[in-house]
Amino acid sequence: MTDWKKKAAALLSFFFPSIVAIVVVFLLFRVLFGVVVVPSTSMENTISKKSISFMVRTTLLFHGVDRGDIVVFQPSPENSDVLEEDGPLLVKRIVGIAGDTVEIKEGKTYVNGQAYSEPWLAETPESLNFGPYQVWEDEIFVMGDNRIHSVDSRYWIDPYVNVNSILGKIVYVLK
């Protein structure tokens, strides 16, 4: 083997594991995980504006979504006129899932006629009334934890988020 072939083989054996590791990490974050910078104050005190959050995409495939989950999703085009400064992705908490009826009376949230416990709220919501909203199959109803400063399902032209537009669930937040 010539000298240059030996050098090339040595370089390849040195860099190959690093290249494989970079490709694996890229694929993991492209397919299984994601990183999101939260664009607004609508989720404070749970998630601060500009916080870096990690989401998992695969839980949607195996477990679906449930009330209380914090999800990252793309808003529908119908709602583009009433969105916050959030940008192309939104981060909100699921309050209603398929089959639920969500209603807000005097600022208190009710799901299927029962008061919904929300210990994560940043402050007492405004005493406004919304709904009732009937959540259909493949849809969710979402609100921010910082209710007074959140433009969410309560204010959107189309108050529902299609589950197919959900990109992942937030599982960890760097503050």
N, C-alpha and C positions, 0 to 999 in steps of 0.2 A: 504494500500500500504506500502510495506516495505521501510526502510530507503534508501537502495541502489537504489531502483526503483525511489524514489523521487529525489535523486541526479542525476540519469541518465536522468530523464525527465527535470530537471532544466538545465542540461548541453546541452541537445538536444535543448531546447527552446532558449537557449542563442546562440548556434553555428549555428542553422538551417538557420536563415536569412543571416548570413555571407557566409555559404556554397552556398546558392541559389544565392547570389549576385556574388560570384566568378564564378559559372557556367554560369550565364547570361553574364557576362563580357567576359568570355572565348569564348562563342558561338558568341557574337557580333563581337569580333575581329577575329574569325575564319571564319565567314560567311559574315558579312557585311563590316567590316573594316580591315585594315592591317597597320602595321608599317614597314617602310623600311629605312635602313641606306643607303644613296646614296653612292655608292662605288667609284666614280671617279670624276674628274673635268669636265667632258663633259657637265654638265648642269650649270656651273658657268656663270654668276653671279646670275642666278635665284635660283639655289640650290647649295650650297657649298658641297664639298666633306666631307663625314662623317656626313652630316646633317641628322636629323631624320625627316622623312616625313610620313604623314598619308595619306593612300589611301582609297577610297571607292570602294567596289566591286559591289554594287547593281546598280550604275548608268549605268554600262555596260548593264545590263539586260533591263533597262527601257529607256535609252537615247542613247545607242550606243556610238560611238566615233566621234570626229569632229576635224578638223584642229585646231591646237593651244593647244589641250589637252596634258598634260604631263601624260604619262602612264608608268606603271611598267609591264614588260613582261619577259617571258623566251625566250632567243634567240634560233633560230633553230640550230640543230646540224651541218648543213652545214657551219655555220658562226663561229664555235668554234675556228678555226685557226686564225681568224683576229680580235678577240674581244680584248678589253682593259683588264685591270686588274679587270674588273667589277665583276667577279664571276658569280653565277648562275642567277642573276636577273639584268636586265638593266632598266634604267630610261632615257627616251628620249621624245622629243616633236613630235607630229604628224604634218607632213607637207602635206602629201597626203593621201586621202581616196579613196575608191572604185570609179572608173570612172575618177579620176584625171590623168593628165599628169604633171609630175614634171621634171623640168630641171634647172640646175644651169649653168649660163653663166657669166663668169668673176666674180664668187663669189656671184652673185645676184640670188636669188631663184625666179623662175617663176612657177606658178601653172595654168594650162590650158591657157598658153600663156600670162598671166597677172603677172606683178611684184607682189610678195607676201610681204606684210609689216611684218617685224619682229622686233618690237621695243625691244624685250627681248634679242637680241644678245649681247653677252659679248664684242665683238670687231668686227671690219670689217673682214668679211671672206676672206680667201685667194682667189685670182682672178683665180680660177680653173674652169674648165668646167666639168659637169657631166650630163649624161642622153642624151636624154629624157627617163624617166621611166613611163611606163603605169601601173597604180595601178589597179589591178583586184578586183573583188568581194571578200569580206572577207579578204582583205589585207589592210595594211597601209604602208606608207613610213615615216620613222622617222629620225630626226637629233637632235644632241645635240645643246644647245644654245651657247656653247663655241666651235664654229665650227672648229677653228684651232686645238683644242685638243680633238676632238670627233671622235671616230671610230664608224660610223653609217651606215645607208642604202647606203650611197654613196660608201662605201668601202667593203661592205659585198658581198660574193659570191652570196647569195640569198638576194637581196636588200629589200625584203618585209617581214613584220611581219604579220603572220596570226592573225586575231582578236581573235581566240580561245586561243592564248597564252598570251593574255593580262590578267593580274591579277587584275588591278584596275587603277583608275585615282588618281593622286596626288591632294589632296584638301587643305593640310596645311603643312607648313614646319617650324620646329623649327630650328632656326639658331644657 
